Each structure stands twice: as C-alpha cells, then as structure tokens.
Amino acid sequence: MEVQFRTRQLEICYQQHRQANRKYGAQVARKYIQRINVIQQAMDLEQIMRLPGLWCHALTGNRHGQYAIKLTGFYRLIFTLTGNQLEVIMIEEVSKHYDD
C-alpha cells in the first residue's frame, strides 16, 4: 500500500524521528513511525485489521469512512483509504482519543 500524508507536518514527523519526538513525545513518536511502516507492508485493510496489538477499527459518526490504529493508551493514528482497490492510505492525524 502507498502511504500519503494529509499535512506536511505529519510527513516530516514520519521522516524525522526528532521532529516526531518534539511533537508527540518519545513513546507516541516511536509508535507512529512503527505503525506507518506496518501499514506500508500490508497487502490490504483486512491484513491490517487482523494484526494483534494495532486495534484497527472503523470509526463512526462524523468520522465515518475513517479508521483508527492504537498508538498508545490515549493516542490513535487516524487514516482513510482511497483508490479503486484501496491501494492508498491517507494519514489524516494523530489524535488524543480521550481529550482532557
């Protein structure tokens, strides 16, 4: 699967670990980069959803059509699928699941 990024900041955080550390903290940054690497290796969405520990699931409500993968206890990686064969994943955001 091809991975694209909604913003340049998301792409920079993936490419430069130091930037990700500054933006999200060490633990979230490490998981963010790891999860995107896993997505790139996947053949399809079902493979991603079957991987243990990712907790990949479809979102509902105003986020219908988006999916979330667990980064840490509170943080999620939000993405959408595009293309006729779902060959492109668009990284939308890193979100704090339970915003305090």
N, C-alpha and C positions, 0 to 999 in steps of 0.2 A: 504494500500500500504506500502511496505517496502521502507525505505529511506536509501540510501548509499551515501557516500561522495567520490568525486574524490581524495581529498587530506586529509591528517590527520589534517591539519590546519583548513579546513572547518568543520570537525567533532568536533574538540576542541572548535571552536567558537560557535558551536551549544550547546555543553555540558556545557561550562563555559562562562557565561554571561560576566564576567570580561574580558576574552580574546577577545570576540567579540567587547566589548566597545573599547578596545585598538586598534583593527584592523580597525574597521569601524566607530567608533563614536557611541554615545548612541542611536540615533534615528534609524540608519540603523541596529545596532545590535539587538535592540528590535524587529524590523520588520522581520529580518532574522529568528530569533527563532520562532516568531509567525507564519510566513508563512510555515516553515517546520512542525510545529505542525498541521497546517491546512491540509497540504499535507498528513500527516500520517493518518488523519481521513477520507480522501476521498476514495470513492469506485472506482472511475475511473477518467480518464482525463476529460471527459465531465463535471463531477461534479466540478472539479477544475476550468474549463473554465467558468462555469456559476456563480461562486461566485462573487458577486459585490465587487469592490474595488481592486481585485487582478490584473486585466488587463492581465490575462494569454493569451498568444498568441504564435503561431508557428513562428519560425524565418525562414528567407530565406537566399539565397546566400550560402556563405561558412559556415553558421550555420544551414543549412537545417537539420532537424531531432531534433533540439533543441527547447526548449520552454523557454519563459521568464515570470516572475511574477514581478510586480512592488513592490519595497520595499519602495522607497521614490521618490521624483521628478526626480532624476537622476539615482538612483541605481536600478538594476534589479538582480533577482536571476535566474540564467540560469540552466536548468536541461534537462536531456534526459530520455527517457523511455526504459526499457529493459524487456526481458522476453516474453514468448508467449502470455500471457494475459495482458501485460503491468503492471505487478504487482510490478515492482521495478523501483523506480525513483532514478536516479543518480544526485546528486547535483554537478554541474560542476564548478561554480564560482559565485562570486558576482561581477558584472560588473558596471562600471560607464557608463551609456547609452550614454551620450554626453561627451566624454572625452575631457577635455580642456587642 
